[in-house]
Amino acid sequence: MMKHNFSAGPCILPKEVLAKAAEAVVDLNGTGLSLVEISHRSKDFVSIMEQARSLALELLGLEGQGYQALFLQGGASLEFLMVAYNLLDKKAGYLNTGTWSDKAIKEAKMFGEIVEVGSSKDENFNYIPKGYAVPDGLDYLHLTSNNTIFGTQIKKIPKTDAPLVCDMSSDIFSRQLDFSQFDLLYAGAQKNMGPAGTTLVVIKESILGKVSRQIPSMLDYKVHLGKDSMFNTPSVFAVYTSMLTMQWLKDMGGIAAVEEVNERKSQLLYSEIDLNPVFEGYAKKEDRSHMNATFNLTEAGLKETFDNLLQEAGINGLNGHRSVGGYRASMYNALSLESVGVLVDVMSEMERKG
Ligand SMILES: *Cc1c(COP(=O)(O)O)cnc(C)c1O
C-alpha cells in the first residue's frame, strides 16, 4: 500500500534520492566500495563534500558573496551553543517563537546577556510576535524561521542593523527569501534535506573573529572553515544523501519551483481545515507555516474514527507534538501534492460522518 509520510522529522525524502543513497551504501559510483567504508579523504568523498557545500550556496543564491557552507554534526541543537560561543561577546537578541527558540536562548545565556525582543509564549506560541523593538548594540539577532512544533512561520524577516542569525531547520530550501540578509543560518538535515546526522551551517565569514574567548576546536567555525568542513570525519552518509536531495531540488528548478508546489499543498490543506467544521487550525492564520500545519478536531470524541481513517489511507506521522496535541501535517519538499490530496479526502469523509 502506498504510504503518505507527514512525519515532522526525521521525515520524507525523495524516493529517487533514497534509491541512489541505498545503492551508494553498497557500491559508490561503480568503485566496488561502499560510501561508508571509504576514506573521507578519498577523491570520491572529497568531491561529494565539495558538491554539497557549493550546491547549498547555489540554491540559496549566496555564491561569491563571502559565504561558506559547512556540514557539521551535533544537530541544530549544537548550533544553539556554537552560535553563541562564536558570536556572542556581550549581548544578543532572540525572538522567542517556540520550543526551539527557547532552547537556543537557554544555551546562549551561558555566554552573555540575552534580550528576548519578543515572545509568543503567552499564547503557547500560536503566533509570531510583531512590532517589537530591536535594541541597538546587539552582537546578533536570532530568529527561528519556522516553528516546527507550533506550525508558525516568520513571513516578514525583521530589518535590523545587527547581524542576523536564523535557525532554518524546518523550512530550509522551501521558500524564496533574500538569504543575503542573514549572516549565519543553520539547519539540521533531517527536516528538509537529508537523514539525521549532519547540520548545514551557512556563514558570512566576515562576522567571525569578534569574540575574545577561546573556542574549543570542534566548536570553532573558523577551524571547520579552515579544513573545508573536514576537520574531523564528517557524517558521510548524511552529507551524501543531503547532496543528492539538493541535486534533486536543483534539477526540479530550485527553490522557486518547489515553493510553488509547497504553496499549493498548504493552500489545499488549510482551506480544508477552514471549511470543514470537524477541524480547527491551531496557529493564527497570518502566521501559518507552509511546512507544518497544526490542527485539532472540534470534537475530541471523533479521534478514534479519524485515526482509523488515516491508517486505512496509509497516512503516517500525523500526531501533533505533545506540547500542542491534536494533529500536525508536515509537508516538506519531498511530500507530493497527491499525498496532501489523500489527507484532505479523509478529512472530507470525516465531515460526512461527523
Ligand atoms: C528539529 C528542530 C531542531 C532540533 O534539531 P536537532 O537536529 O535534533 O538538534 C531545532 N530547530 C528547529 C526549528 C527544529 O525543527
The ligand as an ORCA input file, in Angstrom:
! r2SCAN-3c Opt
* xyz 0 1
  C      14.085     19.780     14.833
  C      14.496     21.148     15.098
  C      15.630     21.438     15.875
  C      16.450     20.375     16.553
  O      17.249     19.747     15.633
  P      18.297     18.615     16.057
  O      18.998     18.389     14.750
  O      17.520     17.439     16.540
  O      19.189     19.153     17.095
  C      15.972     22.760     16.045
  N      15.255     23.755     15.495
  C      14.171     23.514     14.736
  C      13.415     24.655     14.148
  C      13.756     22.206     14.516
  O      12.681     21.961     13.770
*
